[in-house]
């Protein structure tokens, strides 16, 4: 009789027969990444700035589960989104999937709760989403989105407000060199009707959305594979690549295609958007009418947005979205049109890394409390708690090592100040405050430590 196999031991990292522990190679899945403190601290800072911006416009926070019934998510973003779903059967044999964005779960949430929420309802949400797509620079299979949406109104004022939020969001994150590209799906749909592609809207828009990545020839090739004649494909690209000022592009569209009802309404909404944004104080240099942007997801119906960094446009849009008037209608008979956008946090962080714009911070507390002598640990902790109560972050070093070793640790971790005291200082009622960057040290009375630290931190 053959000996039984030993799979169970191997699963627990134990080598069969010998009983020896096998080391498991530490690694992450392709398309996933770890966030060490040097990235996580700036990331949390960006999240907090985004949160403040959203709230300043009246958006309220909600959250939805990471896991949904598959039927909630499938068929909402198109065939490509469905292929990218992390979909499986759970322990109850239910067909479930991880959310691929935050908009579709929000539509489901609104359909369930709008009776209590009322309309219009403005929400923001921040959390991870998952897409099993090919990894690229700045694009991962697990990534965070920061969404803000208004649901329950078709008013163009809500579409216009999205532009204002995106602008203020970018500014709040410390970005000055960016441009918001806008278009309208009604304009695109009308143009497709005019050139005889109304029956191939989805294929045409998906191909057009790749123009910046694959170029004109690449788009034509993909359109050809979908059965679009070269003449029609070239007409579409000629229209999409119209150049000029925002007003000149609108005038061109109105002159040549304004007779189409869909195009005319899209042009009207874009013209109003441009006018209001100018009146609100945002220069045209920040906003570009771009007929080429289509957004790849199928649920968009009106205004669409993409935001590019002037210094790194090839990394793609860092804040995108649009109007989706029919999405919630898949879950309820009530009309719940919506509009919103999403900040791609991980792509933005990748861009900031590449541009060397992430702050060099590896510690959340700016002050290190040096443990000079173990018998004074209680007094060190007492002073640390006093400073924390004053809003000053302090880390107490856990061991009474040599001061040089502790200061070396402080400099490596990015602490800005060090507090030092031993028997002599405690007897005199003073502390030594060391500025690690300037390599300067001064003696401060125990009751004045917080007042001495504040200007030292404010001075950079």
C-alpha positions, 0 to 999 in steps of 0.5 A: 500500500502506498504511503499517504501524502502529507499535504497538510504539513506543507501548508503550515510551512513544515517540511514533510518527514523531517518535521523541520520548519520551511521558510516561506518566501515573503512576497506580495502578489503582482499588482499589489504593494506594501505601504511603509511609513514613508508612504503611509504618512503622506498618504494619510495626509492626502486623505485628510486634505481630501476629506476637508475639501469634500466636507467644505462643499457639503459632501457627507461621508458614507461607506459600503462593503468591499464585497457585493453580490456579483449581480450588483457589480456585473454589467455596469462598467462594461465587458472589460470591467466584468473581466477584471472582477475578483469574483468567486463563490463564498462559504454560503455558495453565493456568487460574490465579487470585490467592488471595482469602484465606489460608484456602483456600490453607491448607486446600490446604497442610494437605491436602498436608503434614499427614502431616509436620505432625501434628494439631492444627496451629496456623499464622499467615500474613501476606500480600496477597490480591486481590478484584475487588470494589467499593471502599469506605472501608477496602476495597481490591482488594489488601489484606493479611490476617494469619491464624491458624488451628488445623486437625485438631480439632473441640474447642470449646477451639480456637474459644474460643482464637480469641476470646482471640487476637483480644482480645489482638491488639487490645490489642497493637495499641494498641486499647482500644475494640473489641468481638468479636461471636460467633455460630454457624452451627449456630444460624443453620442450625437457625433457618432450618430452624425457619422453613422456609428450610432450602432457601435457607440460602446466600441467606438467610445472605448477605442477613443478613450485609448487615444492618449495611450495608443495613438491615432493608428492604434485607435483606428486598428481597434475600430477596424477590429470592431467593424468600423470602416476606416472612413468613419474612424478617421472622421471620429478622430478628426472631430476628437482632435479638433484644436483651439481655445475652449470657445473655438472648439464649442463654436466648431461643434455648434456650427457643424453638429449643432443640429443634432439634438443630443450634441446641442444639449451637450454643447449647451451644458458645456458652455454653461459650465465654462461660463460659471467656472470662469465667473467663479474665478478659475482661469481657462488655463486650468480647464480644457474642453477635450472632445477626445476623452470618453471615459471607459465605463459604460454608465456615463451619460453626460459631463465627463472629467479627467485631470492630468498633471502638467509635469507628468501627463503620461501617468494618466488621469489622477481624478476622473468621473462624470454624470451617470443618470441611469445607474441607480435605475438598475436597482430601483424604479425611482429616478436617481440621476447622479454625477461625481468624480474620484481621486485615484490616490495610489496613482497620485502617490506614484506620480508624487514619488516620481516628481519627488514631491512626497514629503520625506517623513518616516515618523508621525511624531516630530519629537524623540524623548531620549531615555538617558537613564532607566530610573527616570522612565516615569518622568520621561513619560510624564513630560511626554504626556504633558506635551501630547496634551499640548498637541505635540507628538512625542515618542519615548525611546524604549531603551536607555542606550547611549545618547549617540545611538538614540540620536542616530535613530532619531535622524534616520527616522526623521525626528526634528527635535530631541528632548534630553534630561538626566539626573543633573537636569532633573535636579535643576528643573530643566530639559535640553532641547536639540534641533537635529537638523541645525545640530543646535541645543539649548536648555529650557525650563521644565514648564516652558518646554512646550513653548520652546518646541512650537516655534522650533517646529513652525520654523521648518 
